[in-house]
Amino acid sequence: MDCDVLIVGAGPVGSFAAETIAASGFKVVILEEHKTIGEPLQCAGLISPRAVELAGVGRDIVINEIRGLRVFSPLGGSLHAESNQVFSLAVDRALLDQKLAERAENAGALLLTKTRVTGLEPVKEGYHATAVRDGRTINIKARLVIGADGIASKTAQWLGLGHKNPRAVMYSAEIKLPRNNTASVDVFLGHEFAPGWFGWLIPLDENTCRVGTGCAFMENHPPPRYYFEKMAGVFPEIFNGLKVLRYTGGSVPLGPMPKIFTSHAMLVGDAASQTKPISGGGIYTGLRAAQICAETAVGALMEEDLTENRLYHYQEQWNKEMGGELNRAMGYRKSFLNLSDKNIDLLIRFLNKPMWLNTILHYGDIDYPSRLALKMCLLNPLARVFFRNAGQTTTPSFPTVKTNSDSKHPAQKID
Ligand SMILES: Cc1cc2nc3c(=O)[nH]c(=O)nc-3n(C[C@H](O)[C@H](O)[C@H](O)COP(=O)(O)OP(=O)(O)OC[C@H]3O[C@@H](n4cnc5c(N)ncnc54)[C@H](O)[C@@H]3O)c2cc1C
């Protein structure tokens, strides 16, 4: 089989990129190893209204609207901010993936499920991929390969772009639990039950919630379920009586990858570590990256120039748009990692005042958390102490893109 573009993985990001490229008239093949799109589910499904709009999938994926936030410290402090404005949405994540895959097919992409890509070889003017479907080997030649195969991306390794990013490993589940307030999400902070991460509870309705916690990946860490049981023990008034309906855990990559393109190939979504370092959310960032990746692909295919120097514009554009935000978020994460449980408690109690709660509600944005941080720094010099690390990392730590070229002007170098 020959195609213009082979996309490895039919997660939301791969399908979203496929739709744009196929709609421009190019022959696109998407290979997905699982039988059912969106399954197994590994997500808490909390995204911004902006992300739903960007995906263009309509409101029927929305299960619950979130207007508030409660934050709990392990030492008793808490805050609760709630407004009339919807700031995030609990969505049916499998349905989101299915709708995007269907749109990609409607745009002309060929989607093969139960088909696992097993290798990639560079050939003249592209790549030769092998895949396994129903025990049979399939061979595909593609001018361009897009690796959208998630956190454990094999495509990244085959292309020589693999990178050991930090990760958060999570226990996550859908549970049965009676809940009075269905408009606020809960966030639980504490090193005992969420070392280097946070716990969460997202209400879906009066009887069902999504919950989880996790840890920053370290060698020999206990299973994430251990942390969840600890967290439930610390907050019995919230978690007592829960019944797990299904497990939805997994890992997210954190922080930028040095390079996400090469000649005739690009990485996108979790495969390119395009997630938000504070929350681990990767749907909004992944969809936006898919747009940039697809636009670059269409331009490069039309110009018949799939060299590294042409595809370089993908990472350049991505860095320009999201690099500053993600870099600052890595800084906030660093600041947070340095806080003891006592300081977390002090911070939560300090913020539990009308001025701060209103500021959180007004400027809080789950896709762009640095906007709130900036406002807090302007309002109170004390906040600057907490965000100091973030200030220090605003520019230098996001990677400078390097092609294989020695030239200072990559566009001048022809592969
Ligand atoms: C516990 C948890 C909770 C999360 N909660 C949220 C949240 O609330 N909000 C949010 O925005 N984000 C959340 N995320 C992150 C979000 O799920 C990811 O960022 C998102 O799924 C990335 O999409 P993707 O398409 O890049 O990758 P994926 O969704 O991982 O899709 C990759 C696809 O590639 C396929 N694949 C892999 N290898 C191959 C192969 N060799 N051949 C063929 N197919 C292959 C896989 O089967 C998969 O379908 C969460 C993640 C976890 C683990």
The ligand as an SDF file (V2000), in Angstrom:
LIG
                    3D

 53 58  0  0  0  0  0  0  0  0999 V2000
   -4.8980    9.0180   34.0450 C   0  0  0  0  0  0  0  0  0  0  0  0
   -4.8810   10.0930   33.0030 C   0  0  0  0  0  0  0  0  0  0  0  0
   -5.7480   11.1680   33.1160 C   0  0  0  0  0  0  0  0  0  0  0  0
   -5.7360   12.1760   32.1450 C   0  0  0  0  0  0  0  0  0  0  0  0
   -6.6440   13.1980   32.2610 N   0  0  0  0  0  0  0  0  0  0  0  0
   -6.6720   14.1800   31.3380 C   0  0  0  0  0  0  0  0  0  0  0  0
   -7.6260   15.2240   31.4050 C   0  0  0  0  0  0  0  0  0  0  0  0
   -8.4620   15.2640   32.2990 O   0  0  0  0  0  0  0  0  0  0  0  0
   -7.5870   16.2080   30.4420 N   0  0  0  0  0  0  0  0  0  0  0  0
   -6.6640   16.1910   29.4310 C   0  0  0  0  0  0  0  0  0  0  0  0
   -6.6460   17.1270   28.6040 O   0  0  0  0  0  0  0  0  0  0  0  0
   -5.7540   15.1880   29.3340 N   0  0  0  0  0  0  0  0  0  0  0  0
   -5.7330   14.1890   30.2380 C   0  0  0  0  0  0  0  0  0  0  0  0
   -4.8240   13.1700   30.1340 N   0  0  0  0  0  0  0  0  0  0  0  0
   -3.8520   13.1990   29.0210 C   0  0  0  0  0  0  0  0  0  0  0  0
   -4.5200   12.7530   27.7330 C   0  0  0  0  0  0  0  0  0  0  0  0
   -5.1940   11.5280   27.9310 O   0  0  0  0  0  0  0  0  0  0  0  0
   -3.4640   12.6260   26.6310 C   0  0  0  0  0  0  0  0  0  0  0  0
   -2.7300   13.8190   26.5800 O   0  0  0  0  0  0  0  0  0  0  0  0
   -4.1110   12.3450   25.2740 C   0  0  0  0  0  0  0  0  0  0  0  0
   -4.6870   11.0640   25.2490 O   0  0  0  0  0  0  0  0  0  0  0  0
   -3.0620   12.4330   24.1550 C   0  0  0  0  0  0  0  0  0  0  0  0
   -3.6490   12.0470   22.9360 O   0  0  0  0  0  0  0  0  0  0  0  0
   -2.7490   11.3590   21.7890 P   0  0  0  0  0  0  0  0  0  0  0  0
   -3.6730   11.1740   20.6370 O   0  0  0  0  0  0  0  0  0  0  0  0
   -1.4950   12.1080   21.6320 O   0  0  0  0  0  0  0  0  0  0  0  0
   -2.3230    9.9510   22.4060 O   0  0  0  0  0  0  0  0  0  0  0  0
   -3.2170    8.7270   22.8390 P   0  0  0  0  0  0  0  0  0  0  0  0
   -4.5640    9.1590   23.2610 O   0  0  0  0  0  0  0  0  0  0  0  0
   -2.3910    7.9640   23.8110 O   0  0  0  0  0  0  0  0  0  0  0  0
   -3.3890    7.8850   21.5040 O   0  0  0  0  0  0  0  0  0  0  0  0
   -2.3220    7.1530   20.9500 C   0  0  0  0  0  0  0  0  0  0  0  0
   -2.9110    6.0300   20.1320 C   0  0  0  0  0  0  0  0  0  0  0  0
   -1.8700    5.3570   19.4420 O   0  0  0  0  0  0  0  0  0  0  0  0
   -2.1520    3.9660   19.4660 C   0  0  0  0  0  0  0  0  0  0  0  0
   -0.8800    3.2640   19.2560 N   0  0  0  0  0  0  0  0  0  0  0  0
    0.2110    3.2520   20.0590 C   0  0  0  0  0  0  0  0  0  0  0  0
    1.2000    2.5210   19.5150 N   0  0  0  0  0  0  0  0  0  0  0  0
    0.7220    2.0680   18.3300 C   0  0  0  0  0  0  0  0  0  0  0  0
    1.2790    1.2420   17.3010 C   0  0  0  0  0  0  0  0  0  0  0  0
    2.5340    0.7650   17.3700 N   0  0  0  0  0  0  0  0  0  0  0  0
    0.5220    0.9510   16.2220 N   0  0  0  0  0  0  0  0  0  0  0  0
   -0.7500    1.4350   16.1270 C   0  0  0  0  0  0  0  0  0  0  0  0
   -1.3320    2.2050   17.0650 N   0  0  0  0  0  0  0  0  0  0  0  0
   -0.5910    2.5190   18.1540 C   0  0  0  0  0  0  0  0  0  0  0  0
   -2.7760    3.7340   20.8260 C   0  0  0  0  0  0  0  0  0  0  0  0
   -3.5360    2.5570   20.8550 O   0  0  0  0  0  0  0  0  0  0  0  0
   -3.6300    4.9910   20.9900 C   0  0  0  0  0  0  0  0  0  0  0  0
   -4.9390    4.8050   20.5060 O   0  0  0  0  0  0  0  0  0  0  0  0
   -4.8110   12.1380   31.0730 C   0  0  0  0  0  0  0  0  0  0  0  0
   -3.9270   11.0570   30.9790 C   0  0  0  0  0  0  0  0  0  0  0  0
   -3.9640   10.0360   31.9150 C   0  0  0  0  0  0  0  0  0  0  0  0
   -3.0130    8.8840   31.7780 C   0  0  0  0  0  0  0  0  0  0  0  0
  1  2  1  0
  2  3  1  0
  2 52  2  0
  3  4  2  0
  4  5  1  0
  4 50  1  0
  5  6  2  0
  6  7  1  0
  6 13  1  0
  7  8  2  0
  7  9  1  0
  9 10  1  0
 10 11  2  0
 10 12  1  0
 12 13  2  0
 13 14  1  0
 14 15  1  0
 14 50  1  0
 15 16  1  0
 16 17  1  0
 16 18  1  0
 18 19  1  0
 18 20  1  0
 20 21  1  0
 20 22  1  0
 22 23  1  0
 23 24  1  0
 24 25  2  0
 24 26  1  0
 24 27  1  0
 27 28  1  0
 28 29  2  0
 28 30  1  0
 28 31  1  0
 31 32  1  0
 32 33  1  0
 33 34  1  0
 33 48  1  0
 34 35  1  0
 35 36  1  0
 35 46  1  0
 36 37  1  0
 36 45  1  0
 37 38  2  0
 38 39  1  0
 39 40  1  0
 39 45  2  0
 40 41  1  0
 40 42  2  0
 42 43  1  0
 43 44  2  0
 44 45  1  0
 46 47  1  0
 46 48  1  0
 48 49  1  0
 50 51  2  0
 51 52  1  0
 52 53  1  0
M  END
$$$$
